[in-house]
Amino acid sequence: MYALQDPGSIASPALLVYRDIATENIRRMIAMAGGPERLMPHVKTHKMAPLVAEQLQQGITRFKCATFAEAQMLAEAGAKDILMAYQLNSPTAEAFAMLAFRFQKIRFASLVDNIASARLLNDIWEKAAASRKPIGFLPSAAPVPQKARVYIDIDCGQHRTGIAPSGAAALWRELQALPHVEVAGLHAYDGHIRETDMTERTRQCNEAFAPVAELARQMGDVEIIAGGSPTFPIHLQRPGVICSPGTSILWDEGYRTSCPEQDFTPAALLLTRVISKPQEGYITLDLGHKAVSAENPITKRVFFKNLGEYEVISQSEEHLVVKTPQAASIQVGDVLYGLPYHVCPTVALYNEATVIRDGKAIASWPIARGRRILNTANFSTK
């Protein structure tokens, strides 16, 4: 179902997004949740405004992101609620504030796990409330948002970011003293829980979540945003918890094999071509490190659905060498379709995606990548 009618019109390597499959994945995600109100999908996987528009059309209004480029894309696409699931430093914090002031009908929030980061946000909002100069793009009568909304980032076992649940109550009390900061709730990402066995995955997830739930009760039953794609069906069993799967919309080989209980279909493939046949039984593809995520072992980077038996031998910046009994029947210039093992960082390697429907390329969608931010030269809090 992935083969193109005219692959000759697309330069390789290329990222292909199959629109109807992505649309169906969104529908299935909403059906699993029992409605769009339980969802705050993470856009880091796809980074594409048209897919945000599709989710908005199906009733999803809240989104998570990880970079300023993604936050700006969401704002311009019409999202109603944007959580930048990242702790902000200067100058991104100032740029994020400018985005919030510019799109005042959107609810913006970010994460904090320490008081110093929260004070930075407090100072930015305090200066904005006291002076119009840093935000001169606003109409003179426009009200300035008085508080920076934050979620306390909880370390529930991954030990990457966040504060331990035991210390979060003290941080929450410190945040109450900041006049320009509003605590919207708790954020608990359990990306370390990836067991294929659903019983064991559920046990680990429940164990990690228990102190988060207790902390929320101490804080007055505040909102909790929890989990990612592997623990999505587990957190759905907790009334009121907002779930933020991300990979569900595009899916990939990694989650297809490790989360078989979730009925999603891969919606993003890589079009690659044979560029050489260096020796008997081998083919070389234009699918190097720059075209498919290479953080996993060589055997877990890309999977070819129309090649049959094969073994990936090596990969460099521009090349992927494959050993296959089919090599004799394959010609230089032939097209193969590769399914990424990890689609999120693979998408981030491309500036655009070629959109496919009924075997034909119908559009090109830009991808919100890169680290450029708004000009914050006149927005210093010092």
C-alpha positions as CSV (number, residue, x, y, z in Angstrom):
1,M,0.0,0.0,0.0
2,Y,3.1,2.3,0.1
3,A,4.4,1.9,-3.4
4,L,4.2,5.1,-5.5
5,Q,2.8,5.2,-9.0
6,D,5.5,7.6,-10.2
7,P,8.5,7.5,-7.8
8,G,10.6,9.0,-10.6
9,S,9.2,12.5,-9.8
10,I,10.7,12.4,-6.2
11,A,14.4,13.0,-5.5
12,S,15.8,10.6,-2.9
13,P,16.3,10.3,-0.1
14,A,12.8,11.6,0.8
15,L,10.4,11.5,3.7
16,L,7.0,10.4,2.6
17,V,3.9,11.0,4.7
18,Y,0.8,9.0,3.8
19,R,-2.0,11.4,4.6
20,D,-5.0,9.0,4.8
21,I,-3.1,6.7,7.1
22,A,-2.1,9.6,9.4
23,T,-5.7,10.8,9.5
24,E,-6.8,7.3,10.5
25,N,-4.2,7.2,13.2
26,I,-5.5,10.4,14.6
27,R,-9.0,9.0,14.6
28,R,-7.9,5.8,16.4
29,M,-6.0,7.9,19.0
30,I,-9.1,9.8,19.8
31,A,-11.2,6.7,19.9
32,M,-8.8,5.1,22.4
33,A,-9.0,8.2,24.6
34,G,-12.8,8.2,24.4
35,G,-12.7,11.8,23.0
36,P,-10.3,14.6,22.2
37,E,-10.5,16.3,25.6
38,R,-8.2,13.7,27.2
39,L,-5.4,14.4,24.7
40,M,-2.5,16.8,24.5
41,P,-0.5,15.1,21.6
42,H,3.2,15.8,21.3
43,V,4.1,17.3,17.9
44,K,7.9,16.6,18.2
45,T,7.3,13.5,16.0
46,H,5.8,15.1,12.9
47,K,6.4,18.9,13.3
48,M,3.9,19.7,10.5
49,A,1.2,22.3,10.6
50,P,-1.2,20.4,8.3
51,L,-1.2,17.5,10.7
52,V,-2.0,19.9,13.5
53,A,-4.9,21.3,11.4
54,E,-6.1,17.7,10.9
55,Q,-6.1,17.2,14.7
56,L,-7.9,20.5,15.3
57,Q,-10.5,19.4,12.8
58,Q,-11.1,16.2,14.7
59,G,-11.5,18.1,18.0
60,I,-8.0,18.2,19.6
61,T,-7.1,21.6,20.7
62,R,-4.2,21.1,23.2
63,F,-0.6,20.2,22.1
64,K,2.8,19.6,23.5
65,C,6.1,20.6,21.8
66,A,9.8,20.6,22.6
67,T,11.3,23.5,20.6
68,F,10.5,27.1,19.9
69,A,10.1,26.3,16.2
70,E,7.4,23.8,17.1
71,A,5.7,26.3,19.5
72,Q,5.6,28.9,16.8
73,M,4.3,26.4,14.2
74,L,1.5,25.4,16.7
75,A,0.5,29.0,17.4
76,E,0.3,29.9,13.7
77,A,-1.6,26.7,13.0
78,G,-4.4,27.7,15.4
79,A,-3.7,25.6,18.5
80,K,-5.7,26.7,21.6
81,D,-3.4,25.4,24.3
82,I,0.4,25.0,23.9
83,L,2.7,23.4,26.4
84,M,6.4,23.7,25.7
85,A,7.5,20.5,27.5
86,Y,11.0,21.9,28.2
87,Q,12.5,24.1,30.8
88,L,13.3,27.5,29.3
89,N,16.6,29.5,29.5
90,S,17.5,32.8,28.0
91,P,17.0,33.8,25.2
92,T,14.4,31.2,24.4
93,A,12.4,32.2,27.5
94,E,12.1,35.7,26.3
95,A,11.2,34.6,22.8
96,F,8.5,32.2,24.2
97,A,7.1,35.1,26.2
98,M,6.9,37.3,23.1
99,L,5.0,34.5,21.3
100,A,2.6,34.3,24.2
101,F,2.0,38.0,24.2
102,R,1.5,38.0,20.4
103,F,-1.0,35.2,20.4
104,Q,-3.0,36.2,23.5
105,K,-6.0,34.0,22.8
106,I,-3.7,30.9,23.1
107,R,-2.9,29.4,26.5
108,F,0.9,29.0,26.7
109,A,2.8,27.1,29.4
110,S,6.3,25.6,30.0
111,L,8.0,23.4,32.5
112,V,10.0,24.2,35.6
113,D,11.8,21.9,38.0
114,N,13.7,24.5,40.1
115,I,13.0,28.0,41.5
116,A,15.7,29.8,39.6
117,S,14.1,28.9,36.2
118,A,10.7,30.0,37.5
119,R,12.2,33.3,38.7
120,L,13.5,34.0,35.2
121,L,10.0,33.6,33.9
122,N,8.6,35.8,36.7
123,D,11.1,38.5,35.8
124,I,10.2,38.5,32.1
125,W,6.5,38.7,32.8
126,E,7.0,41.4,35.5
127,K,9.0,43.6,33.1
128,A,6.4,43.1,30.4
129,A,3.6,44.1,32.7
130,A,5.5,47.3,33.8
131,S,6.5,48.5,30.3
132,R,5.2,48.3,26.8
133,K,8.6,48.9,25.2
134,P,9.8,45.2,25.0
135,I,6.5,44.2,23.3
136,G,5.9,47.1,20.9
137,F,4.3,44.8,18.4
138,L,1.1,44.8,20.5
139,P,-1.6,47.3,20.0
140,S,-1.4,50.0,22.6
141,A,-4.7,48.9,24.2
142,A,-3.8,45.2,24.3
143,P,-3.6,43.7,27.8
144,V,-0.4,42.1,28.8
145,P,-0.8,38.5,30.3
146,Q,0.0,38.9,33.9
147,K,1.4,35.5,34.7
148,A,3.6,32.8,33.1
149,R,1.8,29.4,33.3
150,V,4.1,26.5,34.3
151,Y,3.8,22.8,35.0
152,I,6.1,21.3,37.6
153,D,8.2,18.7,35.8
154,I,8.3,15.5,37.9
155,D,11.1,13.0,37.6
156,C,9.2,9.7,37.8
157,G,12.1,7.5,37.1
158,Q,13.8,8.5,33.9
159,H,16.3,10.8,35.7
160,R,16.7,13.1,32.7
161,T,14.8,16.2,33.9
162,G,12.4,17.1,36.6
163,I,12.3,17.2,40.4
164,A,11.7,14.1,42.5
165,P,8.2,13.9,43.9
166,S,9.6,14.2,47.4
167,G,10.9,17.7,46.7
168,A,8.1,18.9,44.5
169,A,5.8,20.1,47.3
170,A,8.5,22.4,48.6
171,L,9.0,23.8,45.0
172,W,5.3,24.3,44.6
173,R,5.2,26.4,47.8
174,E,8.1,28.5,46.6
175,L,6.3,29.1,43.3
176,Q,3.3,30.5,45.1
177,A,5.4,33.4,46.2
178,L,6.2,34.5,42.6
179,P,3.5,37.1,41.6
180,H,3.9,36.6,37.9
181,V,3.9,32.7,37.9
182,E,0.9,30.5,37.9
183,V,1.2,26.8,38.5
184,A,-1.1,25.0,36.1
185,G,-0.3,21.4,37.3
186,L,2.1,18.6,37.1
187,H,4.0,17.0,34.1
188,A,5.2,13.5,34.4
189,Y,7.0,11.9,31.4
190,D,7.8,8.2,31.8
191,G,9.8,7.6,28.6
192,H,12.0,5.0,30.3
193,I,9.1,2.6,30.6
194,R,9.1,0.6,27.3
195,E,8.6,-3.1,28.3
196,T,7.0,-5.0,25.5
197,D,5.0,-7.2,28.0
198,M,2.0,-5.1,28.7
199,T,1.5,-6.5,32.2
200,E,5.1,-5.5,33.2
201,R,4.8,-2.2,31.5
202,T,1.6,-1.4,33.4
203,R,3.2,-2.5,36.7
204,Q,6.2,-0.2,36.2
205,C,3.9,2.7,35.0
206,N,1.6,2.4,38.0
207,E,4.6,2.3,40.4
208,A,6.1,5.4,38.9
209,F,2.8,7.3,38.8
210,A,1.7,6.6,42.4
211,P,3.8,9.4,44.0
212,V,2.7,11.8,41.3
213,A,-0.9,11.2,42.0
214,E,-0.3,11.7,45.8
215,L,1.5,15.0,45.1
216,A,-1.5,16.2,43.0
217,R,-3.8,15.4,45.9
218,Q,-1.6,17.4,48.2
219,M,-1.8,20.3,45.8
220,G,-5.5,20.2,45.5
221,D,-6.1,17.8,42.6
222,V,-4.3,19.9,40.0
223,E,-4.1,18.8,36.4
224,I,-1.7,16.0,35.5
225,I,-0.2,15.6,32.1
226,A,1.4,12.2,31.9
227,G,3.1,9.7,29.7
228,G,4.1,9.3,26.1
229,S,3.2,6.7,23.4
230,P,4.2,3.4,25.2
231,T,2.2,4.3,28.4
232,F,-0.6,6.0,26.6
233,P,-3.2,3.2,27.1
234,I,-2.2,2.8,30.7
235,H,-2.7,6.5,31.7
236,L,-6.0,6.5,29.9
237,Q,-7.3,4.4,32.7
238,R,-6.8,7.2,35.2
239,P,-9.8,9.6,35.2
240,G,-8.8,13.2,34.5
241,V,-5.2,12.6,33.5
242,I,-4.3,14.3,30.2
243,C,-2.3,12.0,27.9
244,S,0.3,13.1,25.4
245,P,1.2,10.4,22.8
246,G,3.3,11.7,20.0
247,T,4.5,8.9,17.8
248,S,0.9,7.5,17.4
249,I,0.2,9.7,14.4
250,L,3.1,8.5,12.2
251,W,4.1,5.3,14.1
252,D,7.3,3.5,13.4
253,E,8.9,0.1,13.5
254,G,10.2,0.5,17.1
255,Y,6.7,1.1,18.5
256,R,5.0,-1.3,16.1
257,T,7.0,-4.2,17.6
258,S,7.2,-3.0,21.2
259,C,3.6,-1.8,21.6
260,P,1.6,-4.4,19.6
261,E,-1.5,-3.6,21.7
262,Q,-1.8,-0.2,20.0
263,D,-3.6,-0.4,16.6
264,F,-1.7,2.3,14.7
265,T,-0.3,2.0,11.2
266,P,3.1,3.4,10.0
267,A,2.3,6.6,8.1
268,A,5.8,7.8,7.3
269,L,8.3,6.0,5.1
270,L,11.6,6.8,3.5
271,L,12.0,6.7,-0.3
272,T,15.6,5.6,-1.2
273,R,17.4,4.5,-4.3
274,V,20.1,2.1,-5.2
275,I,23.1,4.2,-6.1
276,S,25.7,1.4,-6.5
277,K,26.3,-2.3,-6.6
278,P,29.9,-2.5,-5.2
279,Q,30.2,-6.2,-5.2
280,E,28.2,-9.4,-5.8
281,G,25.3,-9.7,-3.4
282,Y,25.5,-6.1,-2.2
283,I,23.6,-2.9,-2.9
284,T,24.3,0.7,-1.7
285,L,21.5,3.1,-0.9
286,D,21.4,6.9,-0.5
287,L,20.2,6.5,3.0
288,G,23.0,7.6,5.3
289,H,23.1,9.1,8.8
290,K,21.7,12.3,7.3
291,A,18.6,10.6,6.0
292,V,17.5,8.2,8.8
293,S,18.1,8.4,12.6
294,A,21.3,6.6,13.5
295,E,21.1,6.6,17.3
296,N,20.2,2.9,17.5
297,P,22.4,-0.1,16.5
298,I,22.8,-0.7,12.8
299,T,20.1,-3.5,12.9
300,K,17.6,-1.0,14.3
301,R,17.6,2.0,12.0
302,V,15.5,1.2,9.0
303,F,13.4,-1.7,7.7
304,F,12.7,-2.5,4.0
305,K,9.3,-3.9,3.4
306,N,9.8,-4.7,-0.3
307,L,13.3,-6.2,-0.2
308,G,12.8,-9.7,1.3
309,E,15.8,-11.2,3.0
310,Y,18.6,-8.7,3.7
311,E,21.2,-7.6,6.2
312,V,22.3,-4.0,6.8
313,I,26.1,-4.1,6.7
314,S,27.3,-0.5,7.2
315,Q,26.2,3.1,7.2
316,S,28.0,6.4,6.7
317,E,26.9,10.0,6.2
318,E,25.4,9.5,2.7
319,H,25.4,5.7,2.2
320,L,23.8,2.5,3.5
321,V,25.3,-0.8,2.4
322,V,22.9,-3.8,2.3
323,K,23.7,-7.4,1.7
324,T,20.8,-9.3,0.0
325,P,20.2,-12.4,-2.1
326,Q,18.0,-10.1,-4.3
327,A,21.0,-8.0,-5.4
328,A,21.3,-9.7,-8.8
329,S,17.8,-8.7,-9.7
330,I,18.1,-5.1,-8.4
331,Q,19.4,-2.3,-10.7
332,V,21.1,0.9,-9.9
333,G,18.3,3.5,-9.7
334,D,15.7,1.1,-8.3
335,V,13.5,2.5,-5.5
336,L,13.1,0.9,-2.1
337,Y,10.8,2.0,0.8
338,G,12.3,2.1,4.3
339,L,10.3,2.2,7.6
340,P,12.3,4.1,10.3
341,Y,12.8,2.3,13.6
342,H,12.6,5.7,15.3
343,V,10.6,8.2,13.3
344,C,10.9,11.3,15.6
345,P,14.6,12.1,15.0
346,T,14.3,10.9,11.4
347,V,11.7,13.5,10.6
348,A,14.0,16.2,12.2
349,L,16.5,15.4,9.5
350,Y,14.3,16.8,6.7
351,N,13.1,20.2,5.8
352,E,9.9,19.0,4.2
353,A,7.8,15.9,3.7
354,T,6.2,14.7,0.5
355,V,2.6,13.9,1.1
356,I,1.2,10.8,-0.6
357,R,-2.4,9.9,-1.3
358,D,-3.6,7.0,-3.5
359,G,0.0,6.4,-4.6
360,K,0.6,9.9,-5.8
361,A,2.5,12.9,-4.4
362,I,-0.1,15.6,-3.8
363,A,1.8,18.2,-1.6
364,S,4.9,19.2,0.2
365,W,4.7,20.0,3.9
366,P,7.4,22.1,5.7
367,I,8.8,20.7,8.9
368,A,9.3,23.0,11.9
369,R,12.9,22.3,12.7
370,G,15.9,24.3,13.6
371,R,16.8,26.6,16.5
372,R,16.0,30.1,15.3
373,I,14.0,32.2,17.7
374,L,12.4,35.6,17.7
375,N,14.6,38.7,18.1
376,T,14.8,39.3,21.8
377,A,17.4,42.1,21.7
378,N,15.0,44.6,23.4
379,F,13.5,42.1,25.8
380,S,16.3,41.7,28.4
381,T,15.2,41.4,32.0
382,K,18.6,42.7,33.3
